[in-house]
Amino acid sequence: MAGNGGIIGPVNTISSGNNTVTSITATGPGSITTRAGTRFVNAVISAGGGGAGYSQSGGGGAGGLRILAAHPVCGNTAYAATIGAGGAGATSGTGTAGSASTIFCTPSAGGGGGGASNPSGTAGSAGGSGGGGGGNNGSAGGAGNTPPTDPVQGYTGGTGAACGQGIGAGGGGAGAVGTNGIFTPGSPTGPASGGTGGVGIDISPYVGPGIGDSNFLAGGGGGGVGAPPPGYVAGAGGAGGGGDGKRACGGTGNAGTVNTGGGGGGGAYPDNGGGGGSGIVVVKELDRASGVWSMNTLYNNVKNGTWA
């Protein structure tokens, strides 16, 4: 036995980050400096969401979401980061794609823009998650996870309804595909609904609660609808900041929530799409204390709040 009451063993050094959580939200270049002693972090990287298309449109795709668990770093080092802006909602045609976010040389791709219905259906564009297809002619959704990553950073947008009523699809989210626009043939009053945006991902297991949309990031935008009620319902945005779509007489689609990477909601007839939400980077500096330790070391670090 050691004289201090601990077990004899190798001397170890605690890698201590005090579980500090830092969020970077300002679009454009930025940085984070890790605390002295930090050796591992969890990082969440959400790109900007895509804007929705014009008029009866598909929702924008969510920004790509990358999660780095127990990523090695050097303490007291400044790391460059970039926060992607959300894409603009369209005033004609397809919505604008979001911009990429990055830290630790790991990029996440901006969300794809939602497709339009007016004057004819257009497909959603590809991105971290794909934009939903426009509401006419069964327009396809854009591909997600573009460029490819493993694990995937996002999913495909839904397909717009193949009818003249203009039923847009939901944009893809980081956790699920956007759903298709739905129309019942031969029924002038519906039922019909814009596609729901794909759900995002709960990031609280990695960086703790209180960030994003009820702990979710990167939800897809809901699809817009061209016909008025009764029987016609616009698509809801996906959990993770996706904007809700609008139906006729409802106006411009709702924007994706800032600092979530949520896709913009599809516009009604004849209205603009909602813009995508800006991205975010969140870093949690981890305590790590595996190995053999003396009782004095344990006691002093517990007292100072630096024990894992």
C-alpha positions as CSV (number, residue, x, y, z in Angstrom):
1,M,0.0,0.0,0.0
2,A,1.1,3.5,-0.7
3,G,1.7,5.8,2.3
4,N,-1.3,8.0,1.3
5,G,-3.7,5.0,1.4
6,G,-4.0,4.6,-2.4
7,I,-3.2,1.5,-4.5
8,I,0.3,1.4,-5.8
9,G,0.3,1.8,-9.6
10,P,1.5,4.0,-12.5
11,V,1.3,7.8,-12.2
12,N,-1.6,9.2,-14.4
13,T,-2.5,12.7,-15.3
14,I,-6.2,13.7,-15.5
15,S,-7.4,15.2,-18.7
16,S,-9.8,17.8,-17.5
17,G,-12.2,19.9,-19.4
18,N,-14.7,20.4,-16.5
19,N,-17.4,19.4,-19.0
20,T,-17.4,22.9,-20.3
21,V,-19.9,23.5,-23.1
22,T,-19.3,26.2,-25.7
23,S,-21.7,27.1,-28.5
24,I,-20.6,29.1,-31.6
25,T,-23.5,30.7,-33.4
26,A,-22.3,33.7,-35.3
27,T,-22.3,32.9,-39.1
28,G,-19.0,33.0,-40.8
29,P,-15.5,32.3,-39.4
30,G,-14.9,31.9,-35.6
31,S,-12.9,29.8,-33.2
32,I,-12.9,28.0,-29.9
33,T,-10.0,27.7,-27.4
34,T,-10.0,24.5,-25.3
35,R,-9.1,24.7,-21.7
36,A,-5.7,23.7,-20.4
37,G,-5.6,20.0,-19.7
38,T,-8.5,19.1,-22.1
39,R,-7.7,16.1,-24.2
40,F,-11.1,15.0,-25.5
41,V,-14.3,16.7,-26.6
42,N,-17.7,15.9,-28.0
43,A,-18.6,18.1,-30.9
44,V,-21.8,18.7,-32.8
45,I,-21.6,20.5,-36.2
46,S,-24.8,21.6,-37.9
47,A,-24.8,23.4,-41.2
48,G,-27.2,26.0,-42.4
49,G,-30.6,24.8,-43.5
50,G,-31.9,25.1,-47.1
51,G,-34.5,27.7,-48.2
52,A,-37.9,26.5,-49.4
53,G,-39.1,26.9,-53.0
54,Y,-41.6,29.4,-54.4
55,S,-45.3,28.8,-54.4
56,Q,-46.9,25.5,-53.3
57,S,-43.3,24.5,-52.6
58,G,-41.2,21.8,-51.0
59,G,-39.6,22.5,-47.7
60,G,-35.9,23.1,-47.4
61,G,-33.6,20.3,-46.3
62,A,-31.9,20.5,-42.9
63,G,-28.3,21.3,-42.7
64,G,-26.0,18.3,-42.4
65,L,-25.4,17.2,-38.8
66,R,-22.1,15.7,-37.8
67,I,-21.3,14.4,-34.3
68,L,-17.8,13.7,-33.0
69,A,-17.7,11.7,-29.8
70,A,-14.6,11.7,-27.6
71,H,-12.6,13.5,-30.3
72,P,-9.0,14.1,-29.3
73,V,-7.7,17.7,-28.9
74,C,-4.8,19.5,-27.3
75,G,-5.6,21.7,-24.3
76,N,-5.1,25.5,-24.5
77,T,-5.3,25.5,-28.3
78,A,-7.5,27.7,-30.6
79,Y,-9.4,25.7,-33.2
80,A,-10.9,27.4,-36.2
81,A,-14.6,27.0,-36.9
82,T,-17.1,28.2,-39.5
83,I,-20.9,28.5,-39.0
84,G,-23.0,28.2,-42.1
85,A,-25.8,30.6,-42.9
86,G,-29.3,29.4,-43.9
87,G,-30.3,29.5,-47.5
88,A,-32.8,32.1,-48.8
89,G,-36.4,31.2,-49.4
90,A,-37.2,31.5,-53.1
91,T,-39.1,34.3,-54.8
92,S,-39.1,32.2,-57.9
93,G,-38.0,28.7,-58.6
94,T,-36.0,26.5,-56.2
95,G,-34.8,27.6,-52.7
96,T,-31.2,28.4,-52.1
97,A,-29.0,25.8,-50.4
98,G,-27.6,26.5,-46.9
99,S,-23.9,26.9,-46.3
100,A,-21.5,24.5,-44.6
101,S,-20.3,24.5,-41.0
102,T,-17.0,23.0,-39.9
103,I,-14.6,22.5,-36.9
104,F,-11.7,20.1,-36.3
105,C,-11.4,19.9,-40.1
106,T,-14.8,18.1,-40.2
107,P,-17.4,19.8,-42.4
108,S,-21.2,19.4,-42.5
109,A,-22.9,20.2,-45.8
110,G,-25.6,22.9,-46.1
111,G,-29.2,21.7,-46.6
112,G,-30.7,21.5,-50.1
113,G,-33.3,24.0,-51.4
114,G,-36.9,23.0,-51.7
115,G,-38.5,22.6,-55.1
116,A,-41.1,24.9,-56.6
117,S,-44.6,24.3,-58.1
118,N,-45.1,27.5,-60.1
119,P,-45.0,27.6,-63.1
120,S,-44.2,23.9,-63.2
121,G,-42.9,21.4,-60.6
122,T,-39.2,21.4,-59.9
123,A,-37.2,18.9,-57.8
124,G,-35.6,19.7,-54.5
125,S,-31.8,20.1,-54.5
126,A,-29.3,17.8,-52.8
127,G,-27.4,18.7,-49.6
128,G,-26.7,17.6,-46.1
129,S,-30.4,16.8,-46.1
130,G,-32.3,17.1,-49.4
131,G,-35.0,19.7,-50.2
132,G,-38.6,18.5,-50.7
133,G,-40.0,18.3,-54.2
134,G,-42.4,20.9,-55.5
135,G,-46.1,20.4,-55.6
136,N,-46.9,19.7,-59.2
137,N,-46.0,16.8,-61.5
138,G,-44.8,14.6,-58.6
139,S,-41.4,16.4,-58.3
140,A,-38.7,14.4,-56.6
141,G,-36.9,15.4,-53.4
142,G,-33.2,16.1,-53.3
143,A,-30.8,13.5,-52.1
144,G,-29.5,13.7,-48.5
145,N,-26.0,12.9,-47.2
146,T,-24.4,14.8,-50.1
147,P,-21.4,14.6,-50.1
148,P,-21.4,11.1,-48.5
149,T,-20.4,10.7,-44.9
150,D,-20.4,7.8,-42.5
151,P,-22.5,7.9,-40.4
152,V,-24.9,9.8,-42.6
153,Q,-25.4,13.6,-42.0
154,G,-28.9,13.8,-43.3
155,Y,-31.7,12.3,-45.4
156,T,-33.6,12.7,-48.7
157,G,-36.5,15.1,-49.2
158,G,-40.0,13.8,-50.0
159,T,-41.8,13.8,-53.4
160,G,-44.4,16.4,-54.2
161,A,-48.0,15.3,-55.0
162,A,-48.7,14.5,-58.7
163,C,-51.7,16.8,-59.0
164,G,-52.6,20.3,-60.1
165,Q,-53.4,21.4,-56.6
166,G,-49.8,22.1,-55.6
167,I,-49.0,19.9,-52.6
168,G,-45.3,20.3,-51.7
169,A,-43.2,17.7,-49.9
170,G,-41.2,17.9,-46.7
171,G,-37.5,18.5,-46.6
172,G,-35.2,15.8,-45.3
173,G,-33.9,16.0,-41.7
174,A,-30.8,14.7,-40.0
175,G,-32.7,11.8,-38.5
176,A,-35.3,10.9,-41.1
177,V,-36.6,11.5,-44.7
178,G,-39.1,14.2,-45.5
179,T,-42.6,12.8,-46.2
180,N,-44.4,13.0,-49.5
181,G,-47.1,15.5,-50.4
182,I,-50.5,13.7,-50.2
183,F,-53.6,14.3,-52.4
184,T,-56.7,12.1,-52.8
185,P,-57.7,12.0,-56.5
186,G,-61.3,13.0,-57.4
187,S,-61.9,14.9,-54.2
188,P,-62.0,18.7,-54.8
189,T,-61.9,19.4,-51.1
190,G,-59.2,17.0,-50.1
191,P,-58.0,15.5,-47.9
192,A,-54.6,16.7,-48.9
193,S,-51.5,17.7,-46.9
194,G,-48.1,19.0,-47.5
195,G,-45.3,16.7,-46.5
196,T,-43.8,16.9,-43.0
197,G,-40.2,17.8,-42.6
198,G,-37.9,15.0,-41.5
199,V,-37.1,14.9,-37.8
200,G,-33.7,16.1,-36.6
201,I,-31.5,14.5,-33.9
202,D,-31.5,14.9,-30.1
203,I,-28.0,16.1,-29.3
204,S,-28.4,16.2,-25.5
205,P,-26.6,12.9,-24.9
206,Y,-23.5,14.5,-26.4
207,V,-23.5,18.1,-25.1
208,G,-26.3,18.2,-22.6
209,P,-29.8,19.8,-22.6
210,G,-30.9,23.3,-23.5
211,I,-29.5,23.7,-27.1
212,G,-31.6,23.9,-30.3
213,D,-35.3,23.1,-30.6
214,S,-36.1,21.1,-27.4
215,N,-32.6,19.6,-27.7
216,F,-33.0,18.7,-31.4
217,L,-31.1,20.1,-34.3
218,A,-31.5,19.9,-38.1
219,G,-35.1,19.3,-38.8
220,G,-36.5,19.6,-42.4
221,G,-39.0,22.2,-43.5
222,G,-42.7,21.4,-44.1
223,G,-44.3,21.5,-47.5
224,G,-46.5,24.3,-48.8
225,V,-50.0,23.8,-50.2
226,G,-51.7,25.7,-53.0
227,A,-55.4,25.1,-52.2
228,P,-57.3,26.7,-49.3
229,P,-59.2,24.8,-46.6
230,P,-61.3,22.9,-45.9
231,G,-59.5,19.6,-46.2
232,Y,-56.0,21.0,-47.1
233,V,-53.3,21.1,-44.5
234,A,-49.8,22.5,-44.8
235,G,-46.8,20.3,-43.7
236,A,-45.3,20.8,-40.3
237,G,-41.6,21.4,-39.9
238,G,-39.5,18.5,-38.4
239,A,-38.3,18.7,-34.7
240,G,-35.0,20.4,-34.8
241,G,-36.0,23.9,-36.1
242,G,-37.8,23.0,-39.4
243,G,-40.2,25.8,-40.5
244,D,-43.8,25.0,-41.0
245,G,-45.2,25.2,-44.5
246,K,-48.2,27.4,-45.4
247,R,-51.5,26.8,-47.3
248,A,-53.3,29.1,-49.8
249,C,-54.0,32.5,-48.3
250,G,-51.4,31.8,-45.6
251,G,-48.5,33.6,-47.2
252,T,-44.7,33.0,-47.0
253,G,-43.5,29.8,-45.4
254,N,-42.1,30.0,-41.9
255,A,-38.3,30.3,-41.7
256,G,-36.2,27.6,-40.1
257,T,-35.2,28.4,-36.5
258,V,-31.8,30.2,-36.2
259,N,-28.9,28.2,-34.8
260,T,-30.5,24.9,-35.5
261,G,-29.9,24.2,-39.2
262,G,-33.6,23.8,-39.7
263,G,-35.0,23.9,-43.3
264,G,-37.4,26.6,-44.4
265,G,-41.1,25.9,-44.7
266,G,-42.8,25.8,-48.1
267,G,-44.8,28.9,-49.3
268,A,-48.5,28.9,-50.2
269,Y,-49.9,30.1,-53.6
270,P,-48.4,32.4,-54.9
271,D,-46.0,33.1,-52.0
272,N,-42.3,32.8,-51.2
273,G,-40.6,30.0,-49.4
274,G,-39.2,30.4,-45.9
275,G,-35.5,30.8,-45.4
276,G,-33.3,28.1,-43.7
277,G,-32.1,28.5,-40.2
278,S,-28.4,29.2,-39.6
279,G,-26.1,26.5,-38.3
280,I,-24.3,26.0,-35.0
281,V,-21.2,24.3,-33.6
282,V,-21.3,23.0,-30.0
283,V,-18.3,21.6,-28.1
284,K,-18.3,19.9,-24.8
285,E,-14.9,19.5,-23.2
286,L,-14.7,16.1,-21.4
287,D,-13.1,15.0,-18.2
288,R,-11.3,11.8,-18.5
289,A,-9.7,10.0,-15.6
290,S,-9.2,6.3,-16.3
291,G,-6.3,4.4,-14.7
292,V,-5.0,3.9,-11.2
293,W,-5.1,6.8,-8.8
294,S,-4.0,7.6,-5.3
295,M,-6.6,8.7,-2.7
296,N,-5.0,12.1,-2.4
297,T,-5.3,12.7,-6.2
298,L,-8.9,11.7,-6.2
299,Y,-9.7,13.8,-3.1
300,N,-8.0,16.9,-4.5
301,N,-9.7,16.7,-7.9
302,V,-13.1,16.1,-6.5
303,K,-12.6,19.1,-4.2
304,N,-11.6,21.2,-7.2
305,G,-14.4,19.9,-9.5
306,T,-12.0,18.3,-11.9
307,W,-12.7,14.6,-11.3
308,A,-14.4,12.7,-14.1
